[in-house]
Amino acid sequence: MASPHCSGVAALLISAAYGTMDAETLADIIRLTTDDHYAQNPNYTGQLGTGRLNAYEALQYLGVGNPPKNLTAMPGNEMILLQWEAPDSDTFVLSGYNLYRENVLMNTEPLIETNYQDSIVINCTTYSYFVKSVYDTLESVRSNVVQVTPNSGFAGGSGTNDDPYLVENAGQLYNVRFYPGASFKQIADINLDLAPWNVDEGWEPIGNAQEHFSGSYDGDAFLIDNLMINRPQSDYVGLFGYADDAEFTNTGIINALIEGRDYAGVIAGKLINGSIKQCYAEGMILGNSFSGGVYGMIENATVSNQYASVGITGNYNVGGLAGFSSGNINSCYSSGLVSGSINAGGLIGSEENPVTENSFWNIETTAQITSSGGQALTTAQMIL
């Protein structure tokens, strides 16, 4: 492309875009709208620049309305999670969004949500994305461009008992769900007070009624902070939703704020079999039935050295540590306020064939004088 002509078209586009054009977008539009002149000059392929300038096509390429804002990409194992914000208010009516990867449109119909998971990717390959607002059949200019490289999704490890996946940040913690039978070890404090886990429905629990988490998670005494779940119509809510034959050790969660329906707990909504050692939870839970500070329901599991300081409001089977237990509980205590209509207990809401030993609840701070298991103590007695 001849430099004077290119400069003229660039000036034309900048003027037409009313100051919304950045240099990268400008260059892309000029490149993408050039005519292929090598068909007429095959002997000079690759020697005559990008193509022949087409000012008319370049002007048609300019979009209408405002583009989406703040496109971000989070890599995982053979997947990339993309998120963006809605455009600023405009006189045009927004129909949705078009997402592009390597300048190729990915969706057949406009996307309605402001997020997209691309699962057709190859690890260690870098991909480029941008998104456009769709107004009827017209598009805006593109958003910012992001480049991202998917990988195993962890800081190290291979997922075995001897070589667990290493979890260092929120994105890697999210990726635990993709390996429900693997072993994990946390290697740093993790703060979940960032999008998308601090907005809308918040954290999506790991494991559900269809696919249980059956691996092991070792928090290694590091914290998970600001767990937020806003899913009042969902069952099995917590950092882990439904775990079966899983092992949790040294896991601590603080400043949790959880709203769910049935089977709600800060660490796990429901746990069958398995073992839990040296874990604790602090925060608040609003649920319906089977709601507990650490676990909503424990079935045939071994629980030891736990504490919960979680304010809990529920209806049926509500407990400071667990809403319901048919497992073995040893050396645990709870101190958070417990409020429930039926089977509300300071430590455990209700039990079936339990073994509860050396475990307590604070009758003053829980506001509960009874529990299905454990021993009632005052604040002064618990300090002793």
Secondary structure, 3 states (H helix, E strand, C coil): CCHHHHHHHHHHHHHHCCCCCCHHHHHHHHHHCCECCCCCCHHHCCCCCCCECCHHHHHHHCCCCCCCEEEEEEEECCEEEEEEECCCCCCCCCCEEEEEECCEECCCCCECCCEEEECCCCCCCCEEEEEEEEECCEEEEECCCEEECCCCCCCCCCCCCCCCEEECCHHHHHHHHHCCCCEEEECCCEECCCCCCCCCCECCCECCCCCCECCEEECCCCEEECCEEECCCCCCECCEEEEECCEEECCEEEEEEEECCCCEECCEEEEECCEEEEEEEEEEEECCEEEECCEEEEECCEEEEEEEEEEEECCEEEECCEEEECCEEEEEEECCCEECCEEEECCEEEECCCEEECCEEEHHHHCCCCCCCCEEECHHHHHC
